[in-house]
Amino acid sequence: MPKGPATDSPDASGAPPTQERFEDLLGRLRAIVERLEGGNLPLEDSLKAFEEGMELCKRGGLILDGAEKKVEMLLGAGGGGAAATAPFEMPDE
């Protein structure tokens, strides 16, 4: 019998079903931004969308912070010493 979405098994990405994926949050945030930029929402709906977007930003930030800590931990464990981190620089296009 196939399992439904309410199972305790990981999804195809390996993430547990209760854990939000950053990509999902980002997609929802983009949809909210498009709705707000459309300019056709009543004020109350705009405020609700903005509030939801801010909450998504907060949760996405927590996911990114966790990923950064994990990378730092992995860098420290692999080199036998303290993790060496540096700001990411975008390459010139």
PyMOL Python script that loads the backbone (N, CA, C, O; Angstrom):
from pymol import cmd

cmd.read_pdbstr("""\
ATOM      1  N   MET A   1       0.844  -1.184   0.000  1.00  0.00           N
ATOM      2  CA  MET A   1       0.000   0.000   0.000  1.00  0.00           C
ATOM      3  C   MET A   1       0.887   1.243   0.000  1.00  0.00           C
ATOM      4  O   MET A   1       1.773   1.343   0.848  1.00  0.00           O
ATOM      5  N   PRO A   2       0.687   2.193  -0.913  1.00  0.00           N
ATOM      6  CA  PRO A   2       1.512   3.397  -0.970  1.00  0.00           C
ATOM      7  C   PRO A   2       1.291   4.268   0.252  1.00  0.00           C
ATOM      8  O   PRO A   2       0.193   4.344   0.802  1.00  0.00           O
ATOM      9  N   LYS A   3       2.356   4.914   0.652  1.00  0.00           N
ATOM     10  CA  LYS A   3       2.280   5.811   1.803  1.00  0.00           C
ATOM     11  C   LYS A   3       1.855   7.190   1.345  1.00  0.00           C
ATOM     12  O   LYS A   3       2.263   7.652   0.280  1.00  0.00           O
ATOM     13  N   GLY A   4       1.032   7.848   2.150  1.00  0.00           N
ATOM     14  CA  GLY A   4       0.576   9.196   1.848  1.00  0.00           C
ATOM     15  C   GLY A   4       1.549  10.224   2.375  1.00  0.00           C
ATOM     16  O   GLY A   4       2.590   9.863   2.924  1.00  0.00           O
ATOM     17  N   PRO A   5       1.233  11.502   2.219  1.00  0.00           N
ATOM     18  CA  PRO A   5       2.125  12.563   2.641  1.00  0.00           C
ATOM     19  C   PRO A   5       2.285  12.666   4.156  1.00  0.00           C
ATOM     20  O   PRO A   5       3.195  13.346   4.631  1.00  0.00           O
ATOM     21  N   ALA A   6       1.412  12.000   4.928  1.00  0.00           N
ATOM     22  CA  ALA A   6       1.476  12.126   6.380  1.00  0.00           C
ATOM     23  C   ALA A   6       2.291  11.007   7.013  1.00  0.00           C
ATOM     24  O   ALA A   6       2.013  10.629   8.152  1.00  0.00           O
ATOM     25  N   THR A   7       3.274  10.470   6.327  1.00  0.00           N
ATOM     26  CA  THR A   7       4.102   9.408   6.875  1.00  0.00           C
ATOM     27  C   THR A   7       5.312   9.990   7.569  1.00  0.00           C
ATOM     28  O   THR A   7       5.620  11.175   7.440  1.00  0.00           O
ATOM     29  N   ASP A   8       6.003   9.117   8.318  1.00  0.00           N
ATOM     30  CA  ASP A   8       7.205   9.553   9.012  1.00  0.00           C
ATOM     31  C   ASP A   8       8.458   9.278   8.212  1.00  0.00           C
ATOM     32  O   ASP A   8       9.561   9.513   8.706  1.00  0.00           O
ATOM     33  N   SER A   9       8.324   8.785   6.988  1.00  0.00           N
ATOM     34  CA  SER A   9       9.504   8.483   6.182  1.00  0.00           C
ATOM     35  C   SER A   9       9.978   9.733   5.452  1.00  0.00           C
ATOM     36  O   SER A   9       9.182  10.623   5.153  1.00  0.00           O
ATOM     37  N   PRO A  10      11.289   9.798   5.163  1.00  0.00           N
ATOM     38  CA  PRO A  10      11.816  10.964   4.444  1.00  0.00           C
ATOM     39  C   PRO A  10      11.249  11.045   3.036  1.00  0.00           C
ATOM     40  O   PRO A  10      10.835  10.032   2.471  1.00  0.00           O
ATOM     41  N   ASP A  11      11.230  12.249   2.466  1.00  0.00           N
ATOM     42  CA  ASP A  11      10.796  12.406   1.083  1.00  0.00           C
ATOM     43  C   ASP A  11      11.958  12.097   0.148  1.00  0.00           C
ATOM     44  O   ASP A  11      13.011  11.647   0.600  1.00  0.00           O
ATOM     45  N   ALA A  12      11.782  12.332  -1.140  1.00  0.00           N
ATOM     46  CA  ALA A  12      12.797  11.990  -2.140  1.00  0.00           C
ATOM     47  C   ALA A  12      14.118  12.717  -1.896  1.00  0.00           C
ATOM     48  O   ALA A  12      15.174  12.218  -2.284  1.00  0.00           O
ATOM     49  N   SER A  13      14.075  13.887  -1.262  1.00  0.00           N
ATOM     50  CA  SER A  13      15.297  14.642  -1.003  1.00  0.00           C
ATOM     51  C   SER A  13      16.004  14.165   0.252  1.00  0.00           C
ATOM     52  O   SER A  13      17.130  14.580   0.526  1.00  0.00           O
ATOM     53  N   GLY A  14      15.345  13.282   1.031  1.00  0.00           N
ATOM     54  CA  GLY A  14      15.940  12.803   2.261  1.00  0.00           C
ATOM     55  C   GLY A  14      15.555  13.637   3.470  1.00  0.00           C
ATOM     56  O   GLY A  14      15.938  13.306   4.593  1.00  0.00           O
ATOM     57  N   ALA A  15      14.801  14.719   3.263  1.00  0.00           N
ATOM     58  CA  ALA A  15      14.395  15.574   4.375  1.00  0.00           C
ATOM     59  C   ALA A  15      13.171  14.976   5.052  1.00  0.00           C
ATOM     60  O   ALA A  15      12.274  14.482   4.369  1.00  0.00           O
ATOM     61  N   PRO A  16      13.116  15.011   6.377  1.00  0.00           N
ATOM     62  CA  PRO A  16      11.919  14.527   7.057  1.00  0.00           C
ATOM     63  C   PRO A  16      10.710  15.368   6.672  1.00  0.00           C
ATOM     64  O   PRO A  16      10.864  16.553   6.377  1.00  0.00           O
ATOM     65  N   PRO A  17       9.509  14.789   6.666  1.00  0.00           N
ATOM     66  CA  PRO A  17       8.329  15.519   6.208  1.00  0.00           C
ATOM     67  C   PRO A  17       7.981  16.713   7.083  1.00  0.00           C
ATOM     68  O   PRO A  17       7.342  17.648   6.601  1.00  0.00           O
ATOM     69  N   THR A  18       8.381  16.715   8.359  1.00  0.00           N
ATOM     70  CA  THR A  18       8.048  17.824   9.238  1.00  0.00           C
ATOM     71  C   THR A  18       8.999  18.997   9.059  1.00  0.00           C
ATOM     72  O   THR A  18       8.697  20.103   9.509  1.00  0.00           O
ATOM     73  N   GLN A  19      10.130  18.785   8.420  1.00  0.00           N
ATOM     74  CA  GLN A  19      11.112  19.847   8.229  1.00  0.00           C
ATOM     75  C   GLN A  19      10.834  20.568   6.918  1.00  0.00           C
ATOM     76  O   GLN A  19      10.687  19.940   5.870  1.00  0.00           O
ATOM     77  N   GLU A  20      10.762  21.887   6.988  1.00  0.00           N
ATOM     78  CA  GLU A  20      10.525  22.675   5.788  1.00  0.00           C
ATOM     79  C   GLU A  20      11.788  22.745   4.953  1.00  0.00           C
ATOM     80  O   GLU A  20      12.897  22.820   5.482  1.00  0.00           O
ATOM     81  N   ARG A  21      11.609  22.719   3.655  1.00  0.00           N
ATOM     82  CA  ARG A  21      12.743  22.866   2.745  1.00  0.00           C
ATOM     83  C   ARG A  21      12.885  24.333   2.385  1.00  0.00           C
ATOM     84  O   ARG A  21      11.899  25.039   2.173  1.00  0.00           O
ATOM     85  N   PHE A  22      14.129  24.775   2.322  1.00  0.00           N
ATOM     86  CA  PHE A  22      14.422  26.166   1.986  1.00  0.00           C
ATOM     87  C   PHE A  22      13.828  26.523   0.629  1.00  0.00           C
ATOM     88  O   PHE A  22      13.272  27.608   0.458  1.00  0.00           O
ATOM     89  N   GLU A  23      13.942  25.621  -0.326  1.00  0.00           N
ATOM     90  CA  GLU A  23      13.439  25.882  -1.673  1.00  0.00           C
ATOM     91  C   GLU A  23      11.929  26.101  -1.669  1.00  0.00           C
ATOM     92  O   GLU A  23      11.417  26.926  -2.425  1.00  0.00           O
ATOM     93  N   ASP A  24      11.212  25.355  -0.810  1.00  0.00           N
ATOM     94  CA  ASP A  24       9.761  25.528  -0.714  1.00  0.00           C
ATOM     95  C   ASP A  24       9.415  26.900  -0.139  1.00  0.00           C
ATOM     96  O   ASP A  24       8.517  27.585  -0.627  1.00  0.00           O
ATOM     97  N   LEU A  25      10.147  27.287   0.908  1.00  0.00           N
ATOM     98  CA  LEU A  25       9.920  28.613   1.500  1.00  0.00           C
ATOM     99  C   LEU A  25      10.208  29.709   0.493  1.00  0.00           C
ATOM    100  O   LEU A  25       9.458  30.680   0.388  1.00  0.00           O
ATOM    101  N   LEU A  26      11.293  29.552  -0.246  1.00  0.00           N
ATOM    102  CA  LEU A  26      11.672  30.550  -1.233  1.00  0.00           C
ATOM    103  C   LEU A  26      10.618  30.670  -2.331  1.00  0.00           C
ATOM    104  O   LEU A  26      10.300  31.778  -2.763  1.00  0.00           O
ATOM    105  N   GLY A  27      10.084  29.559  -2.778  1.00  0.00           N
ATOM    106  CA  GLY A  27       9.032  29.580  -3.793  1.00  0.00           C
ATOM    107  C   GLY A  27       7.780  30.293  -3.297  1.00  0.00           C
ATOM    108  O   GLY A  27       7.169  31.075  -4.025  1.00  0.00           O
ATOM    109  N   ARG A  28       7.406  30.015  -2.051  1.00  0.00           N
ATOM    110  CA  ARG A  28       6.242  30.683  -1.477  1.00  0.00           C
ATOM    111  C   ARG A  28       6.499  32.179  -1.325  1.00  0.00           C
ATOM    112  O   ARG A  28       5.611  32.996  -1.567  1.00  0.00           O
ATOM    113  N   LEU A  29       7.711  32.531  -0.925  1.00  0.00           N
ATOM    114  CA  LEU A  29       8.054  33.947  -0.770  1.00  0.00           C
ATOM    115  C   LEU A  29       8.016  34.671  -2.112  1.00  0.00           C
ATOM    116  O   LEU A  29       7.530  35.799  -2.197  1.00  0.00           O
ATOM    117  N   ARG A  30       8.521  34.032  -3.148  1.00  0.00           N
ATOM    118  CA  ARG A  30       8.469  34.645  -4.485  1.00  0.00           C
ATOM    119  C   ARG A  30       7.035  34.879  -4.937  1.00  0.00           C
ATOM    120  O   ARG A  30       6.729  35.909  -5.537  1.00  0.00           O
ATOM    121  N   ALA A  31       6.153  33.920  -4.647  1.00  0.00           N
ATOM    122  CA  ALA A  31       4.744  34.068  -5.022  1.00  0.00           C
ATOM    123  C   ALA A  31       4.117  35.258  -4.286  1.00  0.00           C
ATOM    124  O   ALA A  31       3.328  36.002  -4.868  1.00  0.00           O
ATOM    125  N   ILE A  32       4.463  35.432  -3.025  1.00  0.00           N
ATOM    126  CA  ILE A  32       3.934  36.555  -2.254  1.00  0.00           C
ATOM    127  C   ILE A  32       4.437  37.870  -2.834  1.00  0.00           C
ATOM    128  O   ILE A  32       3.668  38.819  -2.985  1.00  0.00           O
ATOM    129  N   VAL A  33       5.715  37.927  -3.157  1.00  0.00           N
ATOM    130  CA  VAL A  33       6.286  39.151  -3.732  1.00  0.00           C
ATOM    131  C   VAL A  33       5.577  39.499  -5.037  1.00  0.00           C
ATOM    132  O   VAL A  33       5.264  40.665  -5.277  1.00  0.00           O
ATOM    133  N   GLU A  34       5.323  38.506  -5.878  1.00  0.00           N
ATOM    134  CA  GLU A  34       4.619  38.761  -7.144  1.00  0.00           C
ATOM    135  C   GLU A  34       3.226  39.314  -6.891  1.00  0.00           C
ATOM    136  O   GLU A  34       2.790  40.242  -7.572  1.00  0.00           O
ATOM    137  N   ARG A  35       2.517  38.740  -5.903  1.00  0.00           N
ATOM    138  CA  ARG A  35       1.177  39.240  -5.579  1.00  0.00           C
ATOM    139  C   ARG A  35       1.234  40.689  -5.099  1.00  0.00           C
ATOM    140  O   ARG A  35       0.417  41.521  -5.495  1.00  0.00           O
ATOM    141  N   LEU A  36       2.212  40.974  -4.242  1.00  0.00           N
ATOM    142  CA  LEU A  36       2.326  42.335  -3.718  1.00  0.00           C
ATOM    143  C   LEU A  36       2.729  43.319  -4.808  1.00  0.00           C
ATOM    144  O   LEU A  36       2.220  44.439  -4.851  1.00  0.00           O
ATOM    145  N   GLU A  37       3.632  42.914  -5.682  1.00  0.00           N
ATOM    146  CA  GLU A  37       4.073  43.806  -6.754  1.00  0.00           C
ATOM    147  C   GLU A  37       2.982  44.045  -7.783  1.00  0.00           C
ATOM    148  O   GLU A  37       3.012  45.043  -8.503  1.00  0.00           O
ATOM    149  N   GLY A  38       2.018  43.134  -7.855  1.00  0.00           N
ATOM    150  CA  GLY A  38       0.907  43.307  -8.783  1.00  0.00           C
ATOM    151  C   GLY A  38       0.071  44.533  -8.454  1.00  0.00           C
ATOM    152  O   GLY A  38      -0.540  45.129  -9.342  1.00  0.00           O
ATOM    153  N   GLY A  39       0.042  44.911  -7.183  1.00  0.00           N
ATOM    154  CA  GLY A  39      -0.673  46.115  -6.778  1.00  0.00           C
ATOM    155  C   GLY A  39      -2.177  46.010  -6.792  1.00  0.00           C
ATOM    156  O   GLY A  39      -2.859  47.028  -6.677  1.00  0.00           O
ATOM    157  N   ASN A  40      -2.725  44.806  -6.929  1.00  0.00           N
ATOM    158  CA  ASN A  40      -4.173  44.653  -7.020  1.00  0.00           C
ATOM    159  C   ASN A  40      -4.812  44.133  -5.735  1.00  0.00           C
ATOM    160  O   ASN A  40      -6.003  43.825  -5.718  1.00  0.00           O
ATOM    161  N   LEU A  41      -4.030  44.033  -4.661  1.00  0.00           N
ATOM    162  CA  LEU A  41      -4.569  43.512  -3.404  1.00  0.00           C
ATOM    163  C   LEU A  41      -5.124  44.647  -2.554  1.00  0.00           C
ATOM    164  O   LEU A  41      -4.562  45.742  -2.530  1.00  0.00           O
ATOM    165  N   PRO A  42      -6.219  44.389  -1.862  1.00  0.00           N
ATOM    166  CA  PRO A  42      -6.698  45.366  -0.881  1.00  0.00           C
ATOM    167  C   PRO A  42      -5.657  45.513   0.237  1.00  0.00           C
ATOM    168  O   PRO A  42      -4.815  44.633   0.422  1.00  0.00           O
ATOM    169  N   LEU A  43      -5.713  46.591   0.959  1.00  0.00           N
ATOM    170  CA  LEU A  43      -4.730  46.887   1.995  1.00  0.00           C
ATOM    171  C   LEU A  43      -4.622  45.759   3.020  1.00  0.00           C
ATOM    172  O   LEU A  43      -3.515  45.346   3.367  1.00  0.00           O
ATOM    173  N   GLU A  44      -5.748  45.261   3.506  1.00  0.00           N
ATOM    174  CA  GLU A  44      -5.713  44.182   4.507  1.00  0.00           C
ATOM    175  C   GLU A  44      -5.010  42.949   3.960  1.00  0.00           C
ATOM    176  O   GLU A  44      -4.201  42.337   4.657  1.00  0.00           O
ATOM    177  N   ASP A  45      -5.310  42.581   2.722  1.00  0.00           N
ATOM    178  CA  ASP A  45      -4.675  41.412   2.115  1.00  0.00           C
ATOM    179  C   ASP A  45      -3.181  41.651   1.903  1.00  0.00           C
ATOM    180  O   ASP A  45      -2.374  40.734   2.061  1.00  0.00           O
ATOM    181  N   SER A  46      -2.816  42.871   1.549  1.00  0.00           N
ATOM    182  CA  SER A  46      -1.408  43.214   1.376  1.00  0.00           C
ATOM    183  C   SER A  46      -0.656  43.083   2.693  1.00  0.00           C
ATOM    184  O   SER A  46       0.459  42.563   2.734  1.00  0.00           O
ATOM    185  N   LEU A  47      -1.275  43.559   3.767  1.00  0.00           N
ATOM    186  CA  LEU A  47      -0.634  43.458   5.079  1.00  0.00           C
ATOM    187  C   LEU A  47      -0.480  42.005   5.518  1.00  0.00           C
ATOM    188  O   LEU A  47       0.549  41.635   6.083  1.00  0.00           O
ATOM    189  N   LYS A  48      -1.491  41.183   5.265  1.00  0.00           N
ATOM    190  CA  LYS A  48      -1.403  39.760   5.609  1.00  0.00           C
ATOM    191  C   LYS A  48      -0.317  39.083   4.794  1.00  0.00           C
ATOM    192  O   LYS A  48       0.450  38.279   5.323  1.00  0.00           O
ATOM    193  N   ALA A  49      -0.247  39.405   3.509  1.00  0.00           N
ATOM    194  CA  ALA A  49       0.784  38.822   2.650  1.00  0.00           C
ATOM    195  C   ALA A  49       2.176  39.259   3.101  1.00  0.00           C
ATOM    196  O   ALA A  49       3.109  38.457   3.117  1.00  0.00           O
ATOM    197  N   PHE A  50       2.311  40.527   3.466  1.00  0.00           N
ATOM    198  CA  PHE A  50       3.591  41.037   3.951  1.00  0.00           C
ATOM    199  C   PHE A  50       3.996  40.319   5.237  1.00  0.00           C
ATOM    200  O   PHE A  50       5.151  39.926   5.404  1.00  0.00           O
ATOM    201  N   GLU A  51       3.042  40.156   6.133  1.00  0.00           N
ATOM    202  CA  GLU A  51       3.318  39.464   7.399  1.00  0.00           C
ATOM    203  C   GLU A  51       3.747  38.021   7.139  1.00  0.00           C
ATOM    204  O   GLU A  51       4.703  37.535   7.744  1.00  0.00           O
ATOM    205  N   GLU A  52       3.048  37.345   6.247  1.00  0.00           N
ATOM    206  CA  GLU A  52       3.417  35.976   5.894  1.00  0.00           C
ATOM    207  C   GLU A  52       4.814  35.938   5.275  1.00  0.00           C
ATOM    208  O   GLU A  52       5.604  35.042   5.574  1.00  0.00           O
ATOM    209  N   GLY A  53       5.114  36.905   4.416  1.00  0.00           N
ATOM    210  CA  GLY A  53       6.435  36.968   3.795  1.00  0.00           C
ATOM    211  C   GLY A  53       7.541  37.174   4.815  1.00  0.00           C
ATOM    212  O   GLY A  53       8.611  36.573   4.709  1.00  0.00           O
ATOM    213  N   MET A  54       7.286  38.020   5.799  1.00  0.00           N
ATOM    214  CA  MET A  54       8.288  38.250   6.845  1.00  0.00           C
ATOM    215  C   MET A  54       8.522  36.982   7.664  1.00  0.00           C
ATOM    216  O   MET A  54       9.655  36.687   8.047  1.00  0.00           O
ATOM    217  N   GLU A  55       7.463  36.241   7.930  1.00  0.00           N
ATOM    218  CA  GLU A  55       7.601  34.976   8.665  1.00  0.00           C
ATOM    219  C   GLU A  55       8.394  33.962   7.834  1.00  0.00           C
ATOM    220  O   GLU A  55       9.235  33.242   8.372  1.00  0.00           O
ATOM    221  N   LEU A  56       8.130  33.904   6.536  1.00  0.00           N
ATOM    222  CA  LEU A  56       8.884  33.009   5.665  1.00  0.00           C
ATOM    223  C   LEU A  56      10.362  33.397   5.636  1.00  0.00           C
ATOM    224  O   LEU A  56      11.231  32.525   5.643  1.00  0.00           O
ATOM    225  N   CYS A  57      10.651  34.697   5.605  1.00  0.00           N
ATOM    226  CA  CYS A  57      12.043  35.173   5.642  1.00  0.00           C
ATOM    227  C   CYS A  57      12.727  34.730   6.919  1.00  0.00           C
ATOM    228  O   CYS A  57      13.874  34.283   6.898  1.00  0.00           O
ATOM    229  N   LYS A  58      12.029  34.852   8.013  1.00  0.00           N
ATOM    230  CA  LYS A  58      12.589  34.465   9.317  1.00  0.00           C
ATOM    231  C   LYS A  58      12.901  32.967   9.338  1.00  0.00           C
ATOM    232  O   LYS A  58      13.984  32.563   9.761  1.00  0.00           O
ATOM    233  N   ARG A  59      11.959  32.152   8.885  1.00  0.00           N
ATOM    234  CA  ARG A  59      12.176  30.697   8.885  1.00  0.00           C
ATOM    235  C   ARG A  59      13.266  30.307   7.900  1.00  0.00           C
ATOM    236  O   ARG A  59      14.057  29.406   8.178  1.00  0.00           O
ATOM    237  N   GLY A  60      13.316  30.976   6.751  1.00  0.00           N
ATOM    238  CA  GLY A  60      14.385  30.706   5.788  1.00  0.00           C
ATOM    239  C   GLY A  60      15.744  31.074   6.349  1.00  0.00           C
ATOM    240  O   GLY A  60      16.725  30.364   6.125  1.00  0.00           O
ATOM    241  N   GLY A  61      15.808  32.187   7.083  1.00  0.00           N
ATOM    242  CA  GLY A  61      17.056  32.600   7.713  1.00  0.00           C
ATOM    243  C   GLY A  61      17.544  31.572   8.717  1.00  0.00           C
ATOM    244  O   GLY A  61      18.744  31.314   8.815  1.00  0.00           O
ATOM    245  N   LEU A  62      16.614  30.982   9.466  1.00  0.00           N
ATOM    246  CA  LEU A  62      16.992  29.947  10.428  1.00  0.00           C
ATOM    247  C   LEU A  62      17.548  28.714   9.720  1.00  0.00           C
ATOM    248  O   LEU A  62      18.503  28.097  10.192  1.00  0.00           O
ATOM    249  N   ILE A  63      16.952  28.365   8.598  1.00  0.00           N
ATOM    250  CA  ILE A  63      17.450  27.221   7.823  1.00  0.00           C
ATOM    251  C   ILE A  63      18.855  27.519   7.311  1.00  0.00           C
ATOM    252  O   ILE A  63      19.736  26.662   7.388  1.00  0.00           O
ATOM    253  N   LEU A  64      19.071  28.722   6.790  1.00  0.00           N
ATOM    254  CA  LEU A  64      20.398  29.100   6.290  1.00  0.00           C
ATOM    255  C   LEU A  64      21.429  29.136   7.411  1.00  0.00           C
ATOM    256  O   LEU A  64      22.568  28.711   7.219  1.00  0.00           O
ATOM    257  N   ASP A  65      21.040  29.641   8.580  1.00  0.00           N
ATOM    258  CA  ASP A  65      21.958  29.655   9.721  1.00  0.00           C
ATOM    259  C   ASP A  65      22.374  28.240  10.108  1.00  0.00           C
ATOM    260  O   ASP A  65      23.542  27.978  10.394  1.00  0.00           O
ATOM    261  N   GLY A  66      21.399  27.333  10.113  1.00  0.00           N
ATOM    262  CA  GLY A  66      21.706  25.939  10.433  1.00  0.00           C
ATOM    263  C   GLY A  66      22.643  25.319   9.414  1.00  0.00           C
ATOM    264  O   GLY A  66      23.555  24.574   9.772  1.00  0.00           O
ATOM    265  N   ALA A  67      22.422  25.625   8.149  1.00  0.00           N
ATOM    266  CA  ALA A  67      23.291  25.094   7.094  1.00  0.00           C
ATOM    267  C   ALA A  67      24.710  25.647   7.250  1.00  0.00           C
ATOM    268  O   ALA A  67      25.688  24.918   7.083  1.00  0.00           O
ATOM    269  N   GLU A  68      24.813  26.923   7.568  1.00  0.00           N
ATOM    270  CA  GLU A  68      26.133  27.534   7.752  1.00  0.00           C
ATOM    271  C   GLU A  68      26.875  26.871   8.914  1.00  0.00           C
ATOM    272  O   GLU A  68      28.067  26.583   8.807  1.00  0.00           O
ATOM    273  N   LYS A  69      26.175  26.631  10.017  1.00  0.00           N
ATOM    274  CA  LYS A  69      26.804  25.978  11.177  1.00  0.00           C
ATOM    275  C   LYS A  69      27.252  24.562  10.825  1.00  0.00           C
ATOM    276  O   LYS A  69      28.316  24.118  11.256  1.00  0.00           O
ATOM    277  N   LYS A  70      26.444  23.862  10.047  1.00  0.00           N
ATOM    278  CA  LYS A  70      26.808  22.507   9.659  1.00  0.00           C
ATOM    279  C   LYS A  70      28.062  22.525   8.780  1.00  0.00           C
ATOM    280  O   LYS A  70      28.948  21.688   8.953  1.00  0.00           O
ATOM    281  N   VAL A  71      28.142  23.465   7.846  1.00  0.00           N
ATOM    282  CA  VAL A  71      29.320  23.578   6.981  1.00  0.00           C
ATOM    283  C   VAL A  71      30.557  23.889   7.821  1.00  0.00           C
ATOM    284  O   VAL A  71      31.617  23.297   7.617  1.00  0.00           O
ATOM    285  N   GLU A  72      30.418  24.817   8.764  1.00  0.00           N
ATOM    286  CA  GLU A  72      31.548  25.151   9.628  1.00  0.00           C
ATOM    287  C   GLU A  72      31.998  23.941  10.433  1.00  0.00           C
ATOM    288  O   GLU A  72      33.195  23.713  10.607  1.00  0.00           O
ATOM    289  N   MET A  73      31.030  23.163  10.925  1.00  0.00           N
ATOM    290  CA  MET A  73      31.355  21.968  11.690  1.00  0.00           C
ATOM    291  C   MET A  73      32.075  20.949  10.806  1.00  0.00           C
ATOM    292  O   MET A  73      33.056  20.338  11.230  1.00  0.00           O
ATOM    293  N   LEU A  74      31.590  20.768   9.585  1.00  0.00           N
ATOM    294  CA  LEU A  74      32.217  19.814   8.671  1.00  0.00           C
ATOM    295  C   LEU A  74      33.616  20.260   8.277  1.00  0.00           C
ATOM    296  O   LEU A  74      34.524  19.436   8.174  1.00  0.00           O
ATOM    297  N   LEU A  75      33.797  21.550   8.057  1.00  0.00           N
ATOM    298  CA  LEU A  75      35.123  22.062   7.724  1.00  0.00           C
ATOM    299  C   LEU A  75      36.087  21.853   8.887  1.00  0.00           C
ATOM    300  O   LEU A  75      37.251  21.509   8.682  1.00  0.00           O
ATOM    301  N   GLY A  76      35.603  22.061  10.097  1.00  0.00           N
ATOM    302  CA  GLY A  76      36.441  21.880  11.275  1.00  0.00           C
ATOM    303  C   GLY A  76      36.771  20.417  11.508  1.00  0.00           C
ATOM    304  O   GLY A  76      37.887  20.102  11.922  1.00  0.00           O
ATOM    305  N   ALA A  77      35.835  19.517  11.255  1.00  0.00           N
ATOM    306  CA  ALA A  77      36.055  18.090  11.482  1.00  0.00           C
ATOM    307  C   ALA A  77      36.989  17.506  10.439  1.00  0.00           C
ATOM    308  O   ALA A  77      37.753  16.589  10.741  1.00  0.00           O
ATOM    309  N   GLY A  78      36.942  18.016   9.224  1.00  0.00           N
ATOM    310  CA  GLY A  78      37.755  17.453   8.149  1.00  0.00           C
ATOM    311  C   GLY A  78      39.203  17.873   8.207  1.00  0.00           C
ATOM    312  O   GLY A  78      40.076  17.120   7.773  1.00  0.00           O
ATOM    313  N   GLY A  79      39.487  19.053   8.730  1.00  0.00           N
ATOM    314  CA  GLY A  79      40.849  19.563   8.727  1.00  0.00           C
ATOM    315  C   GLY A  79      41.611  19.274  10.002  1.00  0.00           C
ATOM    316  O   GLY A  79      42.809  19.549  10.072  1.00  0.00           O
ATOM    317  N   GLY A  80      40.953  18.727  11.014  1.00  0.00           N
ATOM    318  CA  GLY A  80      41.625  18.439  12.254  1.00  0.00           C
ATOM    319  C   GLY A  80      41.862  19.668  13.112  1.00  0.00           C
ATOM    320  O   GLY A  80      42.453  19.559  14.187  1.00  0.00           O
ATOM    321  N   GLY A  81      41.421  20.823  12.671  1.00  0.00           N
ATOM    322  CA  GLY A  81      41.613  22.050  13.446  1.00  0.00           C
ATOM    323  C   GLY A  81      40.361  22.881  13.432  1.00  0.00           C
ATOM    324  O   GLY A  81      39.264  22.382  13.178  1.00  0.00           O
ATOM    325  N   ALA A  82      40.530  24.135  13.704  1.00  0.00           N
ATOM    326  CA  ALA A  82      39.396  25.054  13.718  1.00  0.00           C
ATOM    327  C   ALA A  82      38.919  25.316  12.292  1.00  0.00           C
ATOM    328  O   ALA A  82      39.705  25.336  11.344  1.00  0.00           O
ATOM    329  N   ALA A  83      37.626  25.514  12.173  1.00  0.00           N
ATOM    330  CA  ALA A  83      37.055  25.801  10.858  1.00  0.00           C
ATOM    331  C   ALA A  83      37.509  27.168  10.376  1.00  0.00           C
ATOM    332  O   ALA A  83      37.508  28.139  11.133  1.00  0.00           O
ATOM    333  N   ALA A  84      37.893  27.232   9.127  1.00  0.00           N
ATOM    334  CA  ALA A  84      38.283  28.508   8.524  1.00  0.00           C
ATOM    335  C   ALA A  84      37.170  28.939   7.590  1.00  0.00           C
ATOM    336  O   ALA A  84      36.912  28.283   6.580  1.00  0.00           O
ATOM    337  N   THR A  85      36.512  30.035   7.920  1.00  0.00           N
ATOM    338  CA  THR A  85      35.430  30.527   7.075  1.00  0.00           C
ATOM    339  C   THR A  85      35.794  31.905   6.561  1.00  0.00           C
ATOM    340  O   THR A  85      36.575  32.631   7.176  1.00  0.00           O
ATOM    341  N   ALA A  86      35.212  32.254   5.421  1.00  0.00           N
ATOM    342  CA  ALA A  86      35.433  33.560   4.816  1.00  0.00           C
ATOM    343  C   ALA A  86      34.149  33.950   4.099  1.00  0.00           C
ATOM    344  O   ALA A  86      33.396  33.074   3.673  1.00  0.00           O
ATOM    345  N   PRO A  87      33.886  35.233   3.958  1.00  0.00           N
ATOM    346  CA  PRO A  87      32.684  35.663   3.223  1.00  0.00           C
ATOM    347  C   PRO A  87      32.725  35.151   1.779  1.00  0.00           C
ATOM    348  O   PRO A  87      33.779  35.092   1.147  1.00  0.00           O
ATOM    349  N   PHE A  88      31.564  34.791   1.294  1.00  0.00           N
ATOM    350  CA  PHE A  88      31.440  34.331  -0.085  1.00  0.00           C
ATOM    351  C   PHE A  88      31.477  35.530  -1.007  1.00  0.00           C
ATOM    352  O   PHE A  88      30.754  36.504  -0.797  1.00  0.00           O
ATOM    353  N   GLU A  89      32.311  35.465  -2.020  1.00  0.00           N
ATOM    354  CA  GLU A  89      32.387  36.556  -2.980  1.00  0.00           C
ATOM    355  C   GLU A  89      31.844  36.077  -4.323  1.00  0.00           C
ATOM    356  O   GLU A  89      32.232  35.019  -4.816  1.00  0.00           O
ATOM    357  N   MET A  90      30.954  36.855  -4.901  1.00  0.00           N
ATOM    358  CA  MET A  90      30.389  36.518  -6.206  1.00  0.00           C
ATOM    359  C   MET A  90      31.433  36.774  -7.281  1.00  0.00           C
ATOM    360  O   MET A  90      32.100  37.808  -7.258  1.00  0.00           O
ATOM    361  N   PRO A  91      31.587  35.847  -8.224  1.00  0.00           N
ATOM    362  CA  PRO A  91      32.538  36.083  -9.320  1.00  0.00           C
ATOM    363  C   PRO A  91      32.024  37.185 -10.244  1.00  0.00           C
ATOM    364  O   PRO A  91      30.818  37.346 -10.428  1.00  0.00           O
ATOM    365  N   ASP A  92      32.939  37.925 -10.811  1.00  0.00           N
ATOM    366  CA  ASP A  92      32.562  38.961 -11.776  1.00  0.00           C
ATOM    367  C   ASP A  92      32.064  38.298 -13.043  1.00  0.00           C
ATOM    368  O   ASP A  92      32.644  37.327 -13.528  1.00  0.00           O
ATOM    369  N   GLU A  93      30.981  38.839 -13.568  1.00  0.00           N
ATOM    370  CA  GLU A  93      30.417  38.255 -14.798  1.00  0.00           C
ATOM    371  C   GLU A  93      30.868  39.017 -16.007  1.00  0.00           C
ATOM    372  O   GLU A  93      30.496  38.673 -17.128  1.00  0.00           O
TER     373      GLU A  93
END
""", "prot")
cmd.dss("prot")
cmd.show_as("cartoon", "prot")
cmd.util.cbc("prot")
cmd.orient("prot")
